[in-house]
C-alpha cells in the first residue's frame, strides 16, 4: 500500500509539475527536450530520429545534392592560392574607366618612363594629383558595392567549401570524393558523431539565407574567373531550401536533442568585408615609394656629381665611427640610427681638403697681408675661418667619442646586448644616439654657414680688387706681388668650391643646412 501510495503521489506531482512547472532543473530540461522532439517529429524534414538518437539518410541526401552542385566551386576556390589577389581582382572589377586609366599611369614602369618628360619636383606633384584623383573616385556608393559583393563572395565560398565529403563519409564509408557517377546509399548514423558537423553547417547556412540578390555576385565571379562555378538557377534553389530549413529550426532542434542541450543556439559569424581601405593604403604606399625611389636616385646622382667636382671621386671617407656601417646594428634592433653620416663625412672632408689648403691660402693673403679699411670689416671672415678650423678638430673628437672605446661608443657597446631584456638600455642608447645626431647636425649647419659667410666675403673682395679705388682692402697691388696668381683668380676658384659644397649640403640636408 505504501508503494502504491508513493506511486500515486509521484503521479500527482507530475501532473502538478506539468501544470504549474517544476523547480527541478533536470526535470525542466527533460520536459523541454521532450517538447523539442515533439515539434521536430511534426516537421516536414526527416533528418533525425529522437527515439534512437540517429541522424537519418535524409540529411545525408540533402548534403549530397548540395555537394554535387557546389563541387566545381570547391575546386575553383581551392585553386585560388592568393586570397589577396582575389580581393584586388574584385576591386579592379568595379573601378571606373578613369580609375583604370590612372592605375595604368601609376605603375612603376609608367612612372619611371613619364618622369623623363618633366622636372622631378613638378612630376612628383603631378603624380600626387593623379593619385588623389584615383582615390577620390572610391565614393561611398562604390565602396559599399565592392565590399557587399566581397562579403557575398565570402559567404558563398565558405558555404561551398564546407567539407561535405568528410561529413558524408560518416553515412557511407566507401564514398569516393567528387565522384557523382552513381547515386550512393547512405546509412543512419549515431547523432553524437555528427553534432559538430551540423553546428558548422548551420553557421554557414545562416550566412547565405539573408535577403541577398546573388545574381550580381555570381556574374562578377564568372567575369573574373571565366567560369560559372554554380549556375545561378541551381544556387537560388539551394538558398531557397536553406531558407526554408532555417525557418523551421530543424537543424537547431536536431543539435539540441543530440547534445541534450535545450538552450543551444547556433553561433553566427559576422563576415568582415573591409577591403577597399587597405587596397587604397597599399596603392598609395607603393606609388609614393616609387616616387621616393626616383627622388632618391636623383639625389644620389646629384650628390655623386657634386662629389666628383669637389673630390674627384664618389668614394669619400673621412670618419671612422659616425658611419652608416655602425648605424646598421642599431637599426636592426629597432633603435635610433645615425642620421647625418654622409653629410658630416663630406663636411670633414671639405675642412681637410679645402679649408686647410685653398681657403687657408686665400685667407692668408687677404687677412694677414691685407690692409683693411677697418678691423671690424674683416672680423666676420676671420671669425668664420677660425670657427672652421675649430670645427674640424671638434668633429674629429666627436667621431673618436663614438669608437668602441670612446666615451659614448663604449656605453652603446655595453648596453646593446641588453636591449632585448632591459627596456631602459634601449632608451639610453636612443638618447645617446639622438644627442650624437643633434651634435652632428650642429657641426654641419655651423660649418656650412661659416663657409657661406666666407664665400660672400670672397665675392665682395673679388669685386673690390678689380676697382680702381678699392674700398675694402687698400693694398691689393702689394698682395698681388706676393702671390703666384692674382688674388681674384684664387678667390674665384675658392668661391666656386664653396658654392659646390653649399649645393652638396643643400642636396643632402635640404633647408636644414642653411
ROGUPA-111204 format. One record per residue (C-alpha): residue number from 1; z, y, x; residue in one letter. Coordinates in pm, 1 decimal, decimal comma, m for minus. Each point is the difference from the previous one (the first is absolute). Layout:
<rs>
   i       zz       yy       xx aa
 NUM        Z        Y        X  a
...
</rs>
This chain:
<rs>
   i       zz       yy       xx aa
   1      0,0      0,0      0,0  x
   2     84,5    237,9    285,1  x
   3   m341,8    m65,6    153,4  x
   4   m173,8     65,4   m329,9  x
   5    205,4    311,2    m49,4  x
   6    m92,8    121,0    348,1  x
   7   m366,1    m74,1    m66,1  x
   8     14,8    186,7   m322,4  x
   9    165,5    294,8    175,8  x
  10   m278,0      9,5    261,1  x
  11   m260,6    m10,9   m271,7  x
  12    161,9    293,4   m178,3  x
  13     24,5    190,9    330,1  x
  14   m370,5    m53,8     63,7  x
  15    m85,2    130,8   m344,7  x
  16    218,9    305,9     49,7  x
  17   m143,6     54,4    350,0  x
  18   m353,2    m15,7   m135,9  x
  19     90,6    264,5   m260,0  x
  20    242,1    222,8    187,3  x
  21   m101,7    m71,3    360,6  x
  22    202,9   m152,4    276,7  x
  23    199,5    126,3    296,6  x
  24    m98,5   m307,4    202,8  x
  25   m280,6    108,2    245,6  x
  26   m125,2   m354,3     45,1  x
  27    m26,0    m51,5   m373,1  x
  28   m182,3    333,7    m38,2  x
  29   m241,0    m95,1    279,4  x
  30    m80,5   m332,4   m168,3  x
  31    m46,9    173,4   m333,3  x
  32   m244,6    249,0    155,8  x
  33   m195,0   m275,1    177,0  x
  34    m22,4   m197,0   m321,5  x
  35   m138,0    304,8   m178,5  x
  36   m251,5     54,5    282,4  x
  37   m112,7   m364,0    m22,1  x
  38    m47,4     36,7   m375,3  x
  39   m213,2    313,7     41,7  x
  40   m206,4   m164,7    272,8  x
  41    m65,4   m305,9   m218,0  x
  42   m154,7    226,1   m262,8  x
  43   m236,9    154,5    256,7  x
  44   m372,1    m68,0    m11,1  x
  45     13,3   m101,7    367,5  x
  46    119,3   m344,5    100,9  x
  47    104,0     56,3    359,4  x
  48    355,5   m135,9      5,3  x
  49    201,3   m275,3   m165,9  x
  50    359,1    115,4    m30,0  x
  51    139,3   m344,6    m77,6  x
  52   m118,4   m157,8    326,4  x
  53    m12,7    317,0    213,1  x
  54   m364,3    m67,8     91,4  x
  55   m289,5    239,8     43,3  x
  56   m294,2   m144,9   m192,9  x
  57   m365,2    m45,0    106,7  x
  58    m98,3    291,5   m223,4  x
  59    146,6    241,0    253,3  x
  60   m192,2   m166,2    282,4  x
  61   m323,1     17,7   m202,5  x
  62     51,1    373,6    m50,9  x
  63     48,6     55,2    373,4  x
  64   m296,0   m222,8     83,1  x
  65   m238,6    199,7   m219,7  x
  66    118,7    322,8    162,0  x
  67    m22,8   m159,7    346,2  x
  68   m358,4   m106,0    m67,3  x
  69    m93,5    351,5   m112,3  x
  70    164,6    190,8    287,3  x
  71    m78,4   m240,6    286,5  x
  72   m295,0    214,2    124,7  x
  73    230,1    303,1      2,1  x
  74    256,8   m194,5    202,2  x
  75   m260,1    m70,5    267,1  x
  76   m118,0    359,4     m1,4  x
  77    351,1    136,0     57,5  x
  78     78,7   m264,1    263,0  x
  79   m302,7    118,6    197,1  x
  80    118,1    360,5     m2,4  x
  81    210,2     m6,1    316,4  x
  82     50,6    375,3     31,1  x
  83    169,8    140,8   m309,4  x
  84    m19,9    354,0    137,8  x
  85   m376,8    m33,0     15,2  x
  86      2,6    m83,3   m371,0  x
  87    207,2    311,0    m73,8  x
  88   m248,7    212,6    191,2  x
  89   m293,3   m164,0   m179,0  x
  90    149,1     89,7   m338,6  x
  91     59,8    360,9    101,7  x
  92   m353,0     22,1    143,8  x
  93   m133,3   m134,0   m329,7  x
  94    133,0    303,5   m185,8  x
  95    m93,7    271,9    251,0  x
  96   m226,1    277,8   m122,5  x
  97   m344,0     46,3    157,2  x
  98    131,4    305,1    182,1  x
  99    294,8   m196,8    136,5  x
 100   m234,2   m270,4    127,4  x
 101   m207,0    265,5    175,7  x
 102    307,0    157,4    160,3  x
 103    134,6   m340,8     99,5  x
 104   m323,1    m67,6    189,4  x
 105     32,8    337,7    172,5  x
 106    354,3    m79,5    110,6  x
 107    m60,6   m330,1    174,9  x
 108     89,1      0,8    368,6  x
 109   m365,5    m29,7    101,3  x
 110   m117,3    277,6   m235,2  x
 111    274,4    235,5    116,1  x
 112    m82,7    m62,4    364,6  x
 113   m369,2     69,0    m62,3  x
 114     57,9    307,5   m219,4  x
 115    243,0    148,7    254,1  x
 116   m295,2     59,1    234,5  x
 117   m149,3    254,6   m238,6  x
 118    274,0    266,4     m2,3  x
 119    299,2    128,3    200,0  x
 120    293,0   m238,8    m17,9  x
 121    244,2    244,1   m159,6  x
 122   m251,2     87,4   m271,4  x
 123    m83,9   m367,4    m43,5  x
 124    367,5    m98,2    m37,2  x
 125     41,1    257,4   m279,0  x
 126   m315,7   m133,2   m167,5  x
 127    129,1   m358,7     10,4  x
 128    333,9    106,6   m147,4  x
 129   m184,9    168,3   m287,7  x
 130   m207,9   m311,1    m67,1  x
 131    309,6   m219,2     17,9  x
 132    179,6    217,6   m255,1  x
 133   m303,7     m6,9   m229,7  x
 134      6,0   m381,3     16,8  x
 135    371,2    m11,5    m86,5  x
 136    m24,7    257,6   m280,1  x
 137   m235,3   m224,2   m197,5  x
 138    277,6   m256,6    m40,2  x
 139     98,3    161,9   m326,8  x
 140    282,4   m130,2   m214,0  x
 141   m253,3   m168,1   m229,9  x
 142   m188,5   m167,6    284,9  x
 143    320,6   m113,4    169,7  x
 144    138,9   m138,9   m325,6  x
 145   m320,3   m194,9    m65,8  x
 146     m6,8   m148,3    351,3  x
 147    361,2   m109,5     m6,5  x
 148    m26,4   m138,2   m354,5  x
 149   m297,1   m216,0    100,8  x
 150    181,2   m117,0    309,8  x
 151    309,0    m87,2   m204,0  x
 152   m217,0   m197,2   m241,8  x
 153   m161,8   m177,1    294,0  x
 154    341,0    m98,5    139,7  x
 155    110,5   m140,8   m335,5  x
 156   m329,6   m188,3    m33,1  x
 157     22,4   m128,1    356,9  x
 158    361,8   m116,0    m35,6  x
 159    m72,1   m182,1   m326,2  x
 160   m312,0   m169,2    139,8  x
 161    176,4    m86,1    327,9  x
 162    287,1   m183,1   m168,4  x
 163     29,0   m349,4    150,3  x
 164   m135,2   m186,2   m302,0  x
 165    m84,8   m303,2    208,7  x
 166    358,7    m37,7    127,1  x
 167    138,7     14,1   m353,4  x
 168   m263,8   m229,4   m147,3  x
 169     65,6   m264,4    266,0  x
 170    339,4    m50,1   m165,6  x
 171   m184,5   m123,0   m309,3  x
 172   m266,6   m198,5    185,0  x
 173     70,9   m101,4    360,6  x
 174   m363,5   m105,0     61,7  x
 175   m148,7    334,0   m103,1  x
 176   m261,5    130,0    249,4  x
 177      2,5    367,2     89,2  x
 178   m275,4    203,0   m169,8  x
 179   m178,6   m312,2   m120,4  x
 180    m91,8     66,4   m362,8  x
 181   m266,4   m271,0    m37,3  x
 182    229,6   m228,7   m202,0  x
 183    261,1    100,3   m256,7  x
 184    332,9   m125,5    142,8  x
 185    275,3   m172,2   m193,4  x
 186    345,5    154,2     10,0  x
 187    340,4   m162,4    m46,8  x
 188    311,1    159,0   m140,1  x
 189    240,2    114,0    273,2  x
 190    373,5     60,2     26,8  x
 191     55,2    371,3    m67,0  x
 192    244,4     47,2    285,9  x
 193   m293,0    m34,9    243,7  x
 194   m196,9    271,7   m174,1  x
 195    250,2    273,0    m88,6  x
 196    m81,5    216,7    303,0  x
 197   m374,9    m49,2    m46,8  x
 198     19,9    117,2   m359,1  x
 199    214,9    297,8    100,4  x
 200   m252,3    106,7    263,9  x
 201   m294,7    m42,5   m233,7  x
 202    175,5    197,4   m274,2  x
 203     57,0    293,1    235,4  x
 204   m371,2      5,6     89,2  x
 205    m96,9    m38,8   m364,2  x
 206    197,8    308,9    m98,6  x
 207   m199,7    212,1    245,7  x
 208   m336,1    m74,6   m167,3  x
 209    101,7     18,5   m365,8  x
 210     33,7    376,2    m30,9  x
 211   m244,9    226,5   m180,9  x
 212   m267,1    m13,0    271,7  x
 213   m377,6     26,7    m19,2  x
 214    m94,9   m251,4    269,0  x
 215   m375,0     60,8     m5,5  x
 216     m1,7    297,4    248,2  x
 217    208,7   m190,3    254,3  x
 218   m212,4   m315,4    m25,4  x
 219   m315,6    211,3     41,1  x
 220    152,5    180,9    299,4  x
 221     85,1   m329,8    167,3  x
 222   m348,8   m133,2    m68,1  x
 223   m160,5    315,5    144,7  x
 224    218,7    m10,2    311,5  x
 225    m15,2   m374,9     73,0  x
 226   m338,3    m78,9   m151,6  x
 227    132,1   m273,5   m229,4  x
 228    180,0    m17,2   m332,9  x
 229    303,4   m222,0     77,2  x
 230     80,2    m57,1   m366,9  x
 231   m245,9     91,1   m277,7  x
 232    148,5    281,4   m204,4  x
 233    m29,8   m199,8   m322,0  x
 234    194,0   m293,0    147,9  x
 235    263,9    231,1    142,8  x
 236     51,2    175,4   m332,8  x
 237     58,5   m337,3   m167,3  x
 238    263,0    m87,8    262,1  x
 239    174,4    334,1    m47,8  x
 240     m4,1    m36,8   m378,6  x
 241    151,6   m348,3     31,0  x
 242    269,9    127,6    232,5  x
 243     78,9    288,5   m233,3  x
 244     50,2   m241,3   m289,1  x
 245    221,0   m230,5    207,7  x
 246    198,1    296,9    119,9  x
 247     53,4    120,7   m356,8  x
 248    142,2   m340,3    m99,8  x
 249    240,4    m13,0    299,3  x
 250    m93,9   m365,8     45,1  x
 251     37,0      3,7    378,4  x
 252    326,5    192,5    m14,0  x
 253    149,7   m249,3   m245,9  x
 254   m126,1   m291,6    208,3  x
 255    174,6    130,2    310,5  x
 256    315,4     74,9   m199,1  x
 257     15,8   m360,1   m114,6  x
 258    m88,8   m154,4    336,8  x
 259    258,4    207,0    184,6  x
 260    250,9    m12,3   m287,0  x
 261     23,0    378,0     26,3  x
 262    m46,9    171,9   m336,9  x
 263     29,7    342,1    168,2  x
 264   m298,8    m50,8    230,9  x
 265   m265,0    272,2    m10,1  x
 266   m310,2     11,0    219,9  x
 267      0,1    216,3    311,7  x
 268   m268,2    265,4    m23,0  x
 269   m152,5    137,6    318,9  x
 270   m112,8    360,3      2,5  x
 271   m334,3      2,4    181,8  x
 272    m25,3    295,3    237,6  x
 273   m338,8    165,2     47,1  x
 274     51,0    299,6    228,8  x
 275   m312,4    m25,4    216,2  x
 276   m168,5    340,8    m11,1  x
 277    265,0    199,7    183,5  x
 278     20,5   m244,8    296,3  x
 279   m381,6     m2,7     14,2  x
 280    m14,1    380,0     15,9  x
 281    274,2     10,7    264,0  x
 282   m178,1   m257,5    216,2  x
 283   m336,7    172,0    m40,9  x
 284    155,2    334,6     91,7  x
 285    174,8   m143,4    306,3  x
 286   m318,3   m170,9    123,4  x
 287   m213,6    310,9    m48,8  x
 288    256,1    222,9    168,8  x
 289     33,6   m248,4    286,0  x
 290   m377,3      9,3     53,7  x
 291      7,5    379,4     24,0  x
 292    301,7    m13,5    231,2  x
 293   m186,2   m245,9    219,5  x
 294   m294,8    238,8     24,7  x
 295    231,2    291,5     73,0  x
 296    185,3   m202,8    261,6  x
 297   m326,9   m102,3    163,5  x
 298   m119,0    360,6     m2,0  x
 299    330,8    119,0    145,7  x
 300     m5,8   m272,6    263,6  x
 301   m356,7     89,3     91,5  x
 302     83,4    367,8     25,5  x
 303    313,0    m72,7    207,9  x
 304   m200,3   m216,0    239,8  x
 305   m263,0    271,2     32,2  x
 306    266,5    259,5     83,3  x
 307    175,4   m235,1    245,0  x
 308   m322,1    m49,2    192,5  x
 309    m46,9    376,7     20,4  x
 310    354,3     44,1    131,4  x
 311     67,3   m311,0    208,1  x
 312   m348,1   m152,5     41,6  x
 313    133,7   m318,7   m162,6  x
 314    141,2   m124,8   m331,3  x
 315    267,0   m201,0    181,5  x
 316    286,0    244,3     49,9  x
 317    343,5   m134,8     95,8  x
 318    276,8    227,9    122,9  x
 319    302,3   m135,6   m190,9  x
 320    176,8   m329,6     63,7  x
 321    242,1    m42,2   m290,0  x
 322    m85,0    227,5   m294,5  x
 323   m311,8   m206,3    m64,9  x
 324   m155,9   m197,7   m286,1  x
 325     69,6   m333,3    169,0  x
 326    375,4     68,2    m12,1  x
 327    m25,1    118,6   m359,6  x
 328   m155,3   m324,5   m126,4  x
 329    319,2   m215,9     26,2  x
 330    189,0    262,1   m198,4  x
 331   m262,3     23,4   m273,4  x
 332    m15,6   m380,4    m19,2  x
 333    364,1      4,5   m107,5  x
 334    m73,3    272,4   m257,7  x
 335    170,1    264,6    215,9  x
 336   m117,1    348,2     84,9  x
 337   m267,0     10,2    269,8  x
 338   m111,3    260,0    251,9  x
 339   m221,6    246,4   m185,9  x
 340   m142,7    229,0    266,5  x
 341    m76,7   m232,4    292,4  x
 342   m362,0    103,4     46,6  x
 343     53,8    373,7    m41,2  x
 344    295,8     13,9    239,8  x
 345   m190,1   m215,4    248,6  x
 346   m289,7    249,1     m4,6  x
 347    241,3    291,2     36,7  x
 348    158,0   m160,9    306,3  x
 349   m341,8    m73,9    147,1  x
 350   m117,7    358,0    m53,5  x
 351    315,7    141,0    156,3  x
 352    m51,6   m214,1    309,9  x
 353   m376,6     29,0     38,7  x
 354    m60,2    360,0   m103,4  x
 355    316,6    205,5    m30,2  x
 356    114,5    m96,7    348,5  x
 357   m351,8     45,4    142,5  x
 358   m259,2    220,1   m172,9  x
 359    242,6    209,1   m203,7  x
 360    235,1     37,1    298,0  x
 361   m291,4    122,3    212,8  x
 362    m91,9    264,7   m254,1  x
 363    360,5    104,0    m61,9  x
 364     61,3     32,8    373,9  x
 365   m292,9    239,7     17,6  x
 366     87,1    219,6   m294,5  x
 367    380,4    m26,9    m16,8  x
 368     80,7     m1,7    372,7  x
 369   m281,4    214,5    139,7  x
 370    m71,7    208,9   m305,4  x
 371    122,5    356,5    m31,3  x
 372     84,4     19,1   m367,5  x
 373     26,9    336,2   m167,2  x
 374    350,0    m99,3   m101,0  x
 375    217,4   m305,6     43,6  x
 376     61,3    m57,0   m374,1  x
 377   m374,8    m46,1    m50,7  x
 378     m4,9   m299,9    234,5  x
 379    320,7   m157,8   m128,8  x
 380   m145,9   m204,0   m292,4  x
 381   m244,7   m171,5    235,8  x
 382    260,1    m49,7    270,0  x
 383    255,2   m141,8   m244,0  x
 384   m253,9   m233,0   m163,2  x
 385   m109,1   m132,0    341,1  x
 386    358,5    m63,8    114,2  x
 387     82,4   m166,0   m331,4  x
 388   m292,3   m236,6     51,8  x
 389    126,9    m98,7    344,1  x
 390    345,8    m62,2   m148,7  x
 391   m148,7   m199,0   m289,0  x
 392   m177,7   m231,5    241,2  x
 393    329,2    m90,5    164,0  x
 394    178,4    m28,2   m335,6  x
 395   m263,0   m239,0   m138,0  x
 396     34,7   m220,0    308,5  x
 397    378,5    m13,4    m50,4  x
 398    m45,8    m63,7   m374,0  x
 399   m236,4   m290,3     66,8  x
 400    234,4   m146,8    260,5  x
 401    285,4     11,8   m250,5  x
 402   m189,2   m243,3   m223,1  x
 403    m33,0   m262,6    275,3  x
 404    194,5   m323,5    m48,8  x
 405    264,1    129,8    241,0  x
 406    m27,1    361,0   m121,9  x
 407    264,8    181,6   m201,2  x
 408   m174,0    m53,3   m334,4  x
 409   m211,1   m303,8     86,2  x
 410    295,4   m219,7     92,7  x
 411    163,9     73,2   m337,0  x
 412   m315,4    m99,8   m184,8  x
 413    m35,8   m313,6    212,5  x
 414    361,5   m100,8    m69,0  x
 415    m13,1     66,9   m373,6  x
 416   m343,5   m148,8    m75,8  x
 417    107,7   m370,4     m9,3  x
 418    283,7     88,4   m239,9  x
 419   m212,2    169,5   m267,0  x
 420    m40,2   m314,2   m213,9  x
 421    373,7    m46,9    m37,5  x
 422    141,0    351,1     40,0  x
 423   m151,7    274,5   m220,4  x
 424    178,8    265,8    203,7  x
 425   m198,7   m110,3    309,0  x
 426   m328,9     74,9   m177,9  x
 427    134,9    335,9   m118,5  x
 428    100,3     98,2    353,6  x
 429   m338,4   m100,5    143,0  x
 430   m179,2    197,0   m270,6  x
 431    212,8    302,6     81,0  x
 432    m66,0    m28,7    375,5  x
 433   m373,2    m46,1    m51,4  x
 434     m8,7    282,4   m254,2  x
 435    170,9    235,4    244,6  x
 436   m243,2   m107,2    272,4  x
 437   m294,6     74,6   m227,2  x
 438    135,5    345,3    m78,6  x
 439     47,5     68,7    370,3  x
 440   m353,3   m118,5     79,0  x
 441   m139,4    219,7   m277,4  x
 442    190,3    298,8    140,2  x
 443   m149,5    m53,2    347,4  x
 444   m348,8    m26,1   m149,5  x
 445     30,0    311,9   m214,0  x
 446    170,6    209,0    267,2  x
 447   m248,3    m98,2    271,6  x
 448   m298,4     62,8   m226,6  x
 449    129,1    342,8   m100,6  x
 450     62,9     94,6    362,1  x
 451   m349,8   m107,8     99,2  x
 452   m153,1    190,6   m290,1  x
 453    200,3    307,6    107,1  x
 454   m133,6    m34,2    356,2  x
 455   m352,1    m51,6   m134,8  x
 456     16,6    321,9   m199,9  x
 457    128,7    186,5    305,7  x
 458   m278,2   m144,6    217,7  x
 459   m263,8    116,5   m248,6  x
 460    154,3    346,1      9,4  x
 461      4,6      1,0    379,9  x
 462   m363,5   m116,0     24,2  x
 463   m104,1    295,8   m211,8  x
 464    226,5    230,1    203,9  x
 465   m149,2   m115,6    332,0  x
 466   m350,9     92,1   m112,2  x
 467     96,5    355,8    m92,1  x
 468    m81,0    288,7    235,2  x
 469    351,6    126,3    m49,9  x
 470    229,9   m299,9    m58,5  x
 471    298,2     65,3   m227,1  x
 472    215,1   m307,8     61,0  x
 473    m33,7    m86,0    370,0  x
 474   m104,0    280,6    229,0  x
 475    m92,7   m193,9    319,4  x
 476   m265,5   m244,6   m114,0  x
 477   m217,4     70,7    304,4  x
 478    283,9    m95,5    233,7  x
 479     58,0   m320,2   m196,1  x
 480   m370,0    m83,8     12,4  x
 481      1,2     27,3    380,1  x
 482    291,0   m247,3     18,1  x
 483   m179,0   m254,6   m221,2  x
 484   m287,4   m235,7     73,8  x
 485   m143,2     73,1   m345,3  x
 486     16,3    305,7   m221,7  x
 487    326,7    m21,2   m197,8  x
 488   m188,0     30,8   m331,8  x
 489   m194,9   m319,4     81,1  x
 490    322,6   m187,2     75,2  x
 491    154,3    150,9   m311,7  x
 492   m297,7    m97,5   m216,4  x
 493     19,1   m361,5    120,3  x
 494    376,3    m11,8    m65,2  x
 495    m44,5    161,6   m341,6  x
 496   m259,9   m263,5    m89,7  x
 497    238,6   m280,6     98,3  x
 498    282,7    155,1   m202,9  x
 499   m231,5     37,6   m299,3  x
 500   m100,1   m369,0     22,8  x
 501    364,7   m102,0     33,8  x
 502    103,4    208,2   m302,4  x
 503   m280,9   m165,3   m198,2  x
 504    125,8   m340,3    114,9  x
 505    351,8     77,1   m120,2  x
 506   m134,9    132,6   m329,2  x
 507   m191,9   m326,7    m45,2  x
 508    299,8   m219,0     87,6  x
 509    270,6    197,8   m176,6  x
 510   m174,8    210,6   m262,0  x
 511    167,8    333,2    m73,3  x
 512    329,0   m123,9    148,7  x
 513   m120,3     73,9    353,6  x
 514    m44,8    372,2    m64,2  x
</rs>
